[in-house]
Amino acid sequence: MPNPDVEVPDIDGDVRHLDAEVPDIDGDMRHPDGEVPGVNWHLCNSDTAVPQADGPRRRQLAGIELATTCRDTRGMKSSIALRLFACLALLLPVAAIAHPALWVVKDADTTIYLFGTVHLMPSDASWHTPELDRAMADSRTLYIEITDDDPANMAALVLRHGMDATHPLSSQLSPSEAHRLSLLANKLGVPGGMQTLNVMRPWLAALTLAVTPLLKAGLDPEHGVDKQLKAQMSATGKPVLGLETAEQQIRFLADMPRAIELALLRSTMRDADKGAFQLTELIDAWKAGDVDTIARIGNDDMRLRGPKLYQRLLVQRNQVWATKIAAMLQQPGTVFIAVGAAHLAGPDSVQARLELLGVPVERLP
């Protein structure tokens, strides 16, 4: 619901009160209530120095596995993870026995497994199945979205693409918006409060606000499915490769026009307290293998309200990945591919793109 205390810019730059209808995401991005499809970030290390608006540096925030965000003493992540990013989470009972969906692509001498992941998970979540473990054991290589997400690289990328001390965030907002943002930062427990956010670009501040409640709810990027799969495969000495780089993922958001960045921030301010609930619902759907619900939570709102963003974050990337997967069929062997669950749901999924390339995909029982 629109917040009458927040102003949102029209596409032409005018500012109006939110008593009227809010424009679509292409001119007013809504809060990523589900995980951004596949944007796989952790804005993590609270010990990384971050420049402040007045010049000095403060050891408060920085670090991302895009995804993206900040964490207090342990780390943060988002992944547009929320309806827009990702798309992280509706009412589904928790399945008594988890059975997340698994697909397979194969020809005479090649087998490729496709598995959707959730980038933030509770530490006690149980989701392994015998079928999944067999597929992992049979695979010679694991592909996930990114592998170059070490803290040093992430901190450097955040400083390069997410910080802007010369244009304080408060100067880009109305006085009432800046005041509300300051109150929200304190309420959510953002380390350093408004002083930390004020040197961030709007997209990074939005993701910081979005991820804070998720961490407070006990969801942790270090327990994310992709992280666990990577550790499992690495323990066996098998290679783990990335479909993208960390910088590519960060720039999916960093290269947005500034007006859209600000619209994303305003929308996130309005809905910042909803992310944990919706991500929990998405996790329940994922554990139950309910792909239709994942698509509804993770993709549908962005597809309808922000078709350009939907094309950029999901459709175009799915097409690139599908082309890579089709090419993998030329090499014999078994491969396991794990990407954000929203990429494997809905009419523009990786599987749908593979079918368009003439590559049949089968969902395993």
N, C-alpha and C positions, 0 to 999 in steps of 0.2 A: 504494500500500500504506500502511496506517495506520502512523504513527510512534509506537512505544510510549513515546517521551519527551514526547509532546505530549498535553495534555488537551483534550478538546472538550466544550463544554456541551451537555447535552440540551436539548430544546425547552422543558422546564419549568424550566430554569435550573440544574439540578444539574450538577456537574462529575464526569466519569468518565474513566477511563483508556482509552486507545485500543486496549486489547486486545479490546474488543468492537466490534461493527459501528458504523460512523459513520452518523449519521442523514442523511437526504436533504438536498439543498442548501437546502431551505426552512428547515431547522434547522441545517444545517452545510454551507455552500457550499464546493464543491470549487474547487481552483485553476483559473483560466481557462486551460486548456491550449490553447485555440484562441482566436481573437479574439472578444471579446464581440460578439454579433451586432451589428455596426454601431456600437457605441459607439466613437466615433472621437476618441480623446484623444491629446494629447501633453502629458505633464507635462514641461515642457521647461526653462525657463531657469534654469541653475544660479546666475545672478547675481542672481536675485530675492531680496529679503530675506524671511526666514521667521522668525517668532517662536520662541524656544526655551522649554523648559519652565520655566527659571529666570527668564524675563522678558525678557532682552535679545533683540535680533534678530540673526540670523546670515545672511549672504549665502550661502546654500547651495542651496536647492531651492524650486521652485514653478513653476508653468506647466503647462498641460494642453491638449491638444486632446482632450478625452475621447475609449477608446479607452482618455491619462492617465498619468502617471507622471513619473519624474524622469530627467534625464540628467545626466551628469557635467559635462563642459565643453561639450557640444553639445545635450543635450536628451533627453527620454524620452517614451515613449508606451506605451500598452497598448491596447489597444483592448480587456475582458473578453474582451480580445483574447486567446485562450487558451481553454480549453474553455468558459468561462463568459462571458466578455466577448466575447467577443466572440466570440470564438472564433477565435483565431489558431492550427492545424496538423497519414498513416501511410505507411507505406513505399510510395513511388511513385518510380520512376525519373524523373529530370529529363527533360522532353520535349526532344528535339533541336531542335524548332521550336515555340515557344510558340504556343498557340492558345486563349486563355481564352474562355469562353462569352459569347455575345452574343445577346440576345433582341430582338424587336421587337413592338410593339403598334401597330396602325394602323387607320384607317378611310379614307373617301374622300379626305379632305384633311389628315389628321394622321398623322404618324409619330413614335413614341416608342421610342427605343432604351433597353434595360436592360442594364447592365453591372456585374458584381460586382468589387469592388476588394479589395486587401490594403493595410492602412494602414502596414505596415512592410516595407521591401524592401531588399535589398542594392543598393549604388550602381551595380553593373554589370549588374543584371538587365535582360534584353531580353524584351519582351512585346508590342510593337506588332505588329499584323497589318494587311494592306491593307484588310480589311473594317472593322476598327475605325477606321482612319484615315479611310476614306470616310464612315463614319457620323458621326464627329466633324466632318468638313469640311462635311457636309450640314446639320448641326444649327445652329439659330440661338441656342440657349440650352443651358447645362449646369447640371444640378442635382446637387449633392453633399450629403452629410449636413449639414455645417455650413460656413459661410464666415467667421463672426465669431471666428476663432481666433487673432487677433493676440496677441502676447505680453502686452501690457498688460491686455487683457480676460481672458485665461486666468489670469494671475497674480492678478488681483482675485477671480476666481471661486474659485480654489483657496484663497486666504486666507479667503474667506467660507464656503465649504462643506466644506473639507478639513482645516482646522487647528483645534486645540482645546488650547491651551496650559494651560487651567485644569484639564484632566483628562488628565494625562500617560498616554501609551499603556502604559507599564510598570505603572501602577497598575491597569490593567484586565486584566492578565494575571497568571498565577501566577508566582512567582519563577523557576521552571524555564523557563517560556515566555519571560519577559523576557530571561533569560540566553541562551536559544537565539536569540532575535530579534537580540540584540546581536552574537552571533557571526556570524549569517547576514548582517547588514548589513555587517560588516567583510569577510566572505568575498566577497560579491558586489560590493563596492566602492561602496556607497551613499555619496555625498558627505556627510560629517559623521557617518556611522555612526548609532549609536543616538540620538545627540543630535538628529539631524534627524528620525528617525522618531518620537521621543517626543512631539513636539507635533502629530503628524498624527492625524486620525481613522483608525480601523482600515481603512476601505475604501481610503483613500489610501495608507496604509502597505503594504497588500497589493499594490496596483497598482505601487507603487514597487519592491517586491521582484520582482514579476513581470516588469517591463520591463527591469531592469538587465541580466540575462543576454542579453536580445535585442540590446541596444545593443552589449554586449561581443562578440557574435557577428557584428557588422557590419551589423545591420539598423537602418534609420534612417527615422524618420517623414518626414523631408524628401524621401526618395526614394519615399514611398508612392505608390501608383497614383493616388489621388484628388488628391494634391498635383501630380503631373505633369500630369494631365488639366486641372486648374484653370489651371496655367501655360500649357498649350498653347492653351486656349480664350481666356484673357485676352490672349495675344499677338496674337490675331486681332481683338481689340476686341469680342468677343461677351460677353454677360452670363453670370456664374456666380452661381447662387442656392443657398440652403440649404433643405433640407427641414425642418431643425430648427435650434435655436440651441445655442450652446455651453452655456449654462446649463441648458437642458433635458437635454442629454446628461449633464452632471455630476450633476444631481439624480436621474437614474435610479439612481445608486448612493448619493448622499448622503442620499436620503430612505429608505433601507432601515432597518429596526429595528436598534438597536445590537447585539443578540444575533447577528443575521445578519452584520453587519459583522465581528464578532469571529470568527465561524465561518469567514468568508472568509479572514481573516488567518491563522488557524491552518492552514487547508488550503493556503494559498499558501506558508507556511513549510515545510510538508512537501514540496511539489513545486516549489520555486522553481528547481531546477536543470534542469527538464525543458522549460521554455518554449521555448528557442531551437530545440531539436531538433524539437518538434512544430510550431512555426511554419514551420520550413523545409520540413517535410513538407506542410503546408497550402499553401505557396507552390507546391510542385511539382504538387500536385493542381490548383490554380487555373490554373497555366500550361498544364496538359494539358486543361483544360476538363472535369475529372472532378467533376461536381456531386455525385454520390453520395458520393464520398469527402469532399468539403467538408462535406456534411451530417453525415456520421458523425463527423468530427473536430470540427466547429464547433457542432453543435446537439444531437446525440443524447444525450450525457451529461447536459447541462443539462435537456433535456426529460424524461428519466427520473428524475433525482435531484432536480431543483428545478423542478417544474412551475409554481409561482407566479412564480419568477424568469424562467423561460422565457416565460411569458405576458407579463410586464412588459417584458422587454428585446427580445423578438423578435416575438411574435404580435401584440400590440397595436400596436406601431409599424408592422409590416408592413401591418396593416389600415388604419391612418391613411394610410400612403404609397399604398396601392392606391386608396383613395378619391380622393386628390389626383390620381393618375395618370389615373384614369377621367375626372375632371373636365377634365383637360388635353385630352382628345379633343374637347372642345367648341370649342377654338381651333385654327384651321388652322396648319400649319407643322410643323417637325421639331425635336424636343427629344431631348437625350441625358441619361440619368439614371444616375449611378454611385453605388452604395452598397456597404457591406461585403458580401463574397461570401456570408457566411452567411445574409444576408437573401434571397438568390436561390437557396437550396438547401433541400431537405426539404419535408415535407408542408404546412408552414405558411408557405411562401415568399410573397414579393410576387406572383409569378406565380399561385400557387394562390389567393390572395385576389382577384386580378383575375378569374380564371375564375369564382369564386363571384359576382362582380358582373356576370357576363355579358360580360366583356371577354376575348376570346381572345388568347393569347400564343404566339408562334412563336419557336423557337430557330433562329437562322441557322446555316447550315453553315460 
